[in-house]
């Protein structure tokens, strides 16, 4: 969501100041934000977490060896 807002701000700033580079950067950031949002909302649910969202790492338990 933050990426989309940032892209919109850069895009509007580029339009208002007449700087084509800012307009292009705003469009690119908006597209990246939309793709990230789409991937996060449509990720496969695995163990209660979305596959594209960060999930806490679990410690590996040491295997007990019985000799």
BAFI-3210 file (N, C-alpha, C; in Angstrom, 3 decimals, decimal comma, padded with zeros to 6 digits):
// residues 67
n [1|2|3|4|5|6|7|8|9|10|11|12|13|14|15|16|17|18|19|20|21|22|23|24|25|26|27|28|29|30|31|32|33|34|35|36|37|38|39|40|41|42|43|44|45|46|47|48|49|50|51|52|53|54|55|56|57|58|59|60|61|62|63|64|65|66|67]
n.u [000,822|001,970|003,815|002,221|001,018|003,307|004,129|001,963|002,261|004,753|004,120|002,087|003,587|005,439|003,737|002,743|005,068|006,063|008,017|009,213|010,671|010,035|007,339|007,479|008,886|006,991|004,880|006,110|006,651|004,030|003,032|004,699|003,905|001,205|001,478|002,820|000,860|-001,185|000,024|000,383|-002,254|-003,263|-001,745|-000,905|-002,301|-000,421|-000,054|-001,489|-000,316|000,336|001,849|003,511|004,058|006,193|007,118|007,480|010,589|011,243|012,881|015,192|014,756|016,936|017,776|017,061|019,238|019,117|021,115]
n.v [-001,191|001,196|001,547|002,056|004,479|006,075|005,931|007,261|009,819|010,580|010,481|012,470|014,681|014,781|015,390|017,913|019,480|019,180|017,336|014,842|012,553|012,057|011,462|009,084|007,487|007,462|006,042|003,550|002,807|002,694|000,527|-001,545|-001,578|-002,318|-004,893|-006,209|-006,005|-007,485|-010,012|-010,563|-010,719|-012,869|-015,030|-018,474|-020,059|-021,181|-023,069|-021,156|-018,811|-016,466|-017,315|-015,464|-013,590|-012,546|-014,948|-016,113|-017,579|-020,945|-022,648|-025,225|-028,369|-030,385|-033,639|-036,372|-038,830|-042,159|-044,492]
n.w [000,000|000,758|-001,254|-003,453|-002,754|-002,603|-005,288|-006,491|-005,433|-006,491|-009,205|-009,433|-008,608|-010,671|-012,824|-012,029|-011,850|-014,337|-015,115|-016,975|-016,265|-013,588|-013,895|-015,352|-013,503|-011,449|-012,640|-013,008|-010,327|-009,356|-010,863|-009,937|-007,236|-007,539|-008,619|-006,512|-004,517|-005,695|-005,871|-003,159|-002,256|-003,598|-003,038|-002,315|000,471|003,098|005,871|007,281|006,459|003,858|000,759|-000,430|001,459|004,137|006,556|009,916|010,786|011,599|014,193|013,659|014,960|016,826|015,876|017,860|018,861|019,469|020,776]
ca.u [000,000|002,867|004,445|001,235|000,901|004,546|004,065|000,985|002,849|005,794|003,437|001,463|004,659|005,969|002,766|002,654|006,316|006,371|009,263|008,825|011,350|009,232|006,104|007,839|009,195|005,728|004,151|006,813|006,427|002,627|002,889|005,340|003,028|000,008|001,875|003,075|-000,413|-001,896|000,672|000,118|-003,644|-003,612|-000,791|-001,489|-002,222|000,345|000,041|-002,057|000,428|000,356|003,146|004,343|004,342|007,213|006,611|008,571|011,399|011,181|014,161|015,255|015,000|017,977|017,261|017,582|019,778|019,124|022,076]
ca.v [000,000|002,348|001,705|002,658|005,886|006,725|006,065|008,298|011,116|010,873|010,719|013,795|015,680|014,878|016,115|019,315|020,181|019,002|016,571|013,531|011,466|011,754|010,815|007,702|006,786|007,263|004,948|002,290|002,476|002,284|-000,829|-002,473|-001,677|-003,096|-006,304|-006,738|-006,142|-008,599|-011,262|-010,793|-011,074|-014,110|-016,090|-019,677|-020,095|-022,318|-023,028|-019,917|-017,669|-016,338|-017,776|-014,350|-012,706|-013,127|-015,680|-016,317|-018,783|-021,876|-023,268|-026,668|-029,141|-031,396|-035,009|-037,147|-040,129|-043,172|-045,509]
ca.w [000,000|000,836|-002,567|-004,345|-002,368|-003,023|-006,740|-006,826|-005,087|-007,491|-010,468|-009,372|-008,573|-012,031|-013,661|-011,616|-012,150|-015,756|-015,252|-017,509|-015,556|-012,400|-014,353|-015,683|-012,253|-010,741|-013,293|-012,703|-008,915|-009,237|-011,411|-008,995|-006,068|-007,891|-008,760|-005,170|-003,822|-006,318|-005,461|-001,743|-001,999|-004,275|-002,716|-001,743|001,921|003,592|007,326|007,772|005,938|002,409|000,303|-000,845|002,580|005,003|007,705|010,863|010,584|012,703|014,510|013,398|016,180|016,633|015,914|018,990|018,448|020,521|020,362]
c.u [000,869|003,500|003,490|001,067|002,141|004,562|003,098|001,536|003,901|005,159|002,797|002,503|005,259|005,041|002,746|003,909|006,725|007,683|008,908|009,481|010,575|007,918|006,380|008,128|007,919|004,909|004,783|006,565|004,976|002,413|003,501|004,472|001,784|000,333|002,132|001,785|-001,211|-001,301|000,391|-001,309|-004,035|-002,634|-001,491|-001,287|-001,496|000,514|-000,462|-001,350|000,298|001,748|004,054|004,662|005,383|006,577|007,778|009,303|011,320|012,568|014,097|015,544|016,055|017,373|017,894|018,036|019,764|020,028|021,813]
c.v [001,258|002,621|002,382|004,149|006,663|006,943|007,153|009,689|011,516|011,204|012,116|014,918|015,879|015,629|017,606|020,113|020,054|018,280|015,162|012,352|011,069|011,072|009,347|006,892|006,517|006,130|003,603|001,871|002,058|000,866|-001,858|-002,658|-002,494|-004,582|-006,922|-006,933|-007,320|-009,925|-011,575|-011,217|-012,399|-015,235|-017,292|-019,678|-021,367|-022,153|-021,710|-018,670|-017,632|-016,689|-016,629|-013,396|-013,351|-013,826|-015,960|-017,622|-019,653|-022,447|-024,737|-027,388|-030,202|-032,782|-035,744|-038,502|-041,079|-044,314|-046,794]
c.w [000,000|-000,528|-003,538|-004,032|-002,801|-004,538|-007,175|-006,533|-006,110|-008,834|-010,491|-009,333|-009,957|-012,956|-013,326|-011,968|-013,612|-015,993|-015,715|-016,790|-014,291|-012,769|-014,654|-014,424|-011,456|-011,317|-012,954|-011,259|-008,682|-009,743|-010,464|-007,751|-006,346|-008,012|-007,395|-004,389|-004,376|-005,887|-003,997|-001,469|-002,638|-003,987|-002,110|-000,236|002,347|005,091|007,887|007,282|004,434|001,917|-000,104|000,297|003,480|006,185|008,647|010,600|011,827|012,941|014,174|014,704|015,875|016,757|017,090|018,496|019,653|020,047|021,043]
res [x|x|x|x|x|x|x|x|x|x|x|x|x|x|x|x|x|x|x|x|x|x|x|x|x|x|x|x|x|x|x|x|x|x|x|x|x|x|x|x|x|x|x|x|x|x|x|x|x|x|x|x|x|x|x|x|x|x|x|x|x|x|x|x|x|x|x]
***
